[in-house]
Amino acid sequence: MSETTLPHLYTGKVRELYEVAHDRLLMVATDRLSVYDVVLPDPIPDKGRVLTALSAWWFDRTASMVQNHVISSDPTDFPETAGPVGGRAMLVRATTPIRMECIVRGYLFGGAWSEYRKHGTVNGVTVSAGLREADRLPEPIFTPTTKADEGHDMPLTRDEGVALVGRDRYERLSDLSLRLYQLGAARAAETGLILADTKFEFGDIDGEILVIDEMLTPDSSRYWPADKYEPGSSPPSFDKQYVRDYMDSTGWDHEPPAPSLPAEVIDGTRARYVEAYERLTGNSFDEWFGPDL
């Protein structure tokens, strides 16, 4: 990636953006990992390739439901100045990002469980009493947050979300997010996985909404193995929860800098990401575009 000579536009927690043309970008997924909105000091080998491969698979399968920003993930379509980024990059259309994280929860876990225990609500909305950690919700719910460039994203009530993006756009984003979640959850169930929750990001081109960034990956979603799922506890996962659990065991306060990861956690995380890709797609990860072509 260091040999990329395209104009650099943006560094995110995980991705780097480069300008290809006024309406085209090269989006490169690094091996960086962030938890609690903090980038960890240790990369996860092949993580960027997994995110790109799985996102490309989902973008292709949801294109009839909602437009996306992908032009190509084939490195032969990239400009020569892109450098050795094959397998971890996408050529995409430039959009105006919508500044709201679109999260759908099908199960009561994470930040939603913390709020529910204290107030009986999720994003300010009252939820059925008597639920346990990791219980399936009566129906999936849309729980958007702010999109912070730095620091932590904050939950938004419906009224706050409407004030941020407008009523019509909020309803459209909610509907799309819920439909995409249902599609992802159905595919996950076919492969013996539970899609507990997921996050989508959207952009705008001339008033048209497109799904952007990544889709239904272990970075943006919480996947549990169905055969090990048990409400009332923290199920094992194929996502960042494995790393979150380790980081919490260290006593870290979720503020930078984060402590380093031991080798076994790094290796275990890579294995979980690769297995998630292979189970969801039915494809061998070894058949994806080779490392940094």
N, C-alpha and C positions, 0 to 999 in steps of 0.2 A: 504493500500500500504506500510505502514511502516513496515509490517511484512515480506515483501519480503526479502529473504536471498540469492537470486541469486547474482552473481558478477555484480556490477553496472558498466556500460560502459559509459553512456552519459546522460547528462541532456540538453534537448532542451527547447524551449520556452513553449511548451505544453507537450512534451512526455519525458518519461524516458525509457532508453534501458538497458536491462539486458542480460547477456550471459547465454544461456542454454547449448550450445555446440559450437564447433568451427565454425559450419555453421548454427547455429540457435540462434535466439534472441527472447526475450520476449519484446514486445513494449507496453508500458502502457501509455494510454492517461489520463492525469490529468484533473482537472477542471480549470487549469490556462487559462487565456485569454490574448492574446497579441494584441495590436493595434499599428499601426505605428512602428512595430517591438519592442515594449516595453511591457514587462509582467506587467499586472496590479496587484495591491495589493489584489484584492478581487476575489476569485474563483466564478465560476458559477456552482451551484449544478447540477449534472448529465451531465454536458457538455462532459466529457470524455467518458461517456457511449453512448451519442448521436453520437459523432464522430466515435466511434468504430462500433456501430450498422450500421450506414449509410455507412461507408467505406466498411464494410463486404458485405453489400447488393450490392454496386456498383462493388466491386472486382469480385464478383460471376458473375455478369451480363456482364462484359467486358472481361472475361477470354478468350473468343474465338478471341478477337481482339488483345490483348496484354497480355503477361504473367505478373503475379504479385507475390509479395513476401509472400503471405499468405499461411501458412500451416493449421492453425485452429484458430478460435475465440471461440471455445467451451472450457470452463474452465476445463472440465474433461480431456482434452488433455494436460494441462499444468503440469509441474513438481510440486510435492508437495511443494517444497520450493518457489513456486511463490507467495504464500500468498493470501490474499483476494482481488484479482484483477479481478475476473470474471465480464464480462460485459464491462470492459474498457481496455481489453488487447487482443493482438493477438500474437500467436506464428508464427514467420516469418523466412524466409530464410535470411541469412546474405548476403548483396550485397555490392559492392563498389558504394557509392552514386555518381551520376553525378552532378557536382557542378554548376548547372544552374537551376534556377527556370523556369518552362515552363508554361507561362501564355497565355491564349487565351481570347480575348475580342470580344464579339459580339455587345457590346454597348459602347458608348463613355461616360465614367464616371471615377471618381476618379483621379488618377495620369495621366491617358491618357487625360482626359478632361482638366486638368491644362496645360499640354504640348500643346494640340491642340489650346487652347485659345491664348497662347503666340506665337506659331510658325506655326500652321496649320499642325502639324505633330504628329504622335504617334510612339514612339521609333525611331525617326528620319526619318520616312517614311511619305511622304505627303499624306494627307487624303482629301477627297472631301470637298470643301468649303461650308460654310453656315450651318453646323451641330450645333445642340443645345445639351446642357447637357442631357445625358441619351438617345440621339437618337440612333437608331439601325444603326450600321455600314453597308456599302454596302455588306460586307461579313466579317465573323470572321477573325481576324488577330492574328498571333503569336507574342507575345511581351515578350520575355524572360528577366530575370534579373539575376544579380549575386545572389549567395546564401551565405549570410553573417552569420557567427556564432554569431557575435555581431554587433549591429548597424543596419543601413538601407540597404536593397537590392537596387541595382542601375540598371536602365534600360540598356539593351544591344542592340545595333544595330545588324543587321544581320552579318556584318563583324566582330564585336566584339564577337558575339556568335560563329561564325565559328572559330575564333582564339582561343576561350576558349576550345571548345570540338571537333573541327575538322569538315570538311565540310560534310562528309557522316553522321556522328552522328547527326549533327545539323539538316540536312534534315529529318532524321528518327524521331527525337524528335518532330520536327515541324509537320510532317505528323500525328504521333500518337496523339499529343495533339489536333490538329484540329478535328480529327475523334472522339476522346473521347468527346470533347466539343459538337460536333453535336449530338452525342448519348444522352448526358446529357441534352442538350437543348430540344431535342424532347420529352424526358420523362417529363421534367419539364412542357412543354407546355400541355401535356396530363393531368396534375394535376393542371392547372391554375396558373402556375408559369413561370417566365422568368428567364433563366440563363444568367445574364448579362456578367459575366466573371468568370474564374476559374483558379486555379493553380494546376499543376501536378508536382510530383517529380519522378525521375527515378533512377534506379540503374543498375549495371552491374554484371552479373555472367558469367565468361568465354566468354565474348564478346556478350552475349545475354542481351538485354535491357528488364527490368522489371519495371512496375509502382509500386511505394513503398509509404510508409508513410500513406497518407490518400487520399480519392478520392471524389470529388464533394460534400463536406460537407459545412455546413454554415461557418466553419473556413476558408476554402480554396476557397470559391465561393461566389458570390453575387447573391442572389435570390430575385426577386421582385414579388409581387402578380400582375398577369396580369390585374385584374379588377381595380387596383388602379394606374396602370402605366400611366404616362403622361410625354412626353418629355418636356424638358425645366425646369425640377425641379429635386429634389432628391427624388426618389420614396421611399415609405416605404419598409422595407426589412426584410428578415428572416435570417439575417447574422450579421456580426460584424458592419455593417454600423450604426445600431441603437446605438451601444456603441460609435463608432467614432463620431457620431453627438453629443452625450451628452458630450464627452470629449472635442470636439471643442468648445462647448458652455461655457466651464469653462475658456477658454483662455490658456489652457495648450499648451506648445511649442513643444510637441511630443518628448521631451527628458526625460530620467529617472531622478528622480522618477515620476511616474504618480499619479494623485490624486485618492482618493478612489471613489468607485461607491456607490450611494444611493441604498437602498433596492429595490425601485421600478424599477430601471434599471437592477439590478441583476435578479429580478423575471421576468421582461419583456424579458430579454435575454434568460433565460431558457425556457420560454414559446415559444418563436420564434424558438429556436433550435428544441424543441420537435415537434412542428407543422410541421417544414420543414421535419423532418424524417417521420412523419406519412403521410404527403401528398405525398411525393416522393415514399415511399415504399408501401403504402396502409396497413401497419401493425400498430398495437398498440404498443407504446413504452413500455407499462406495460408488454408486452409479451417478451421483450428482457431479456437477462440474468439479474437476480436481482442485486441490488447494492452490489458491493464488495463481491461477493460470495467466 
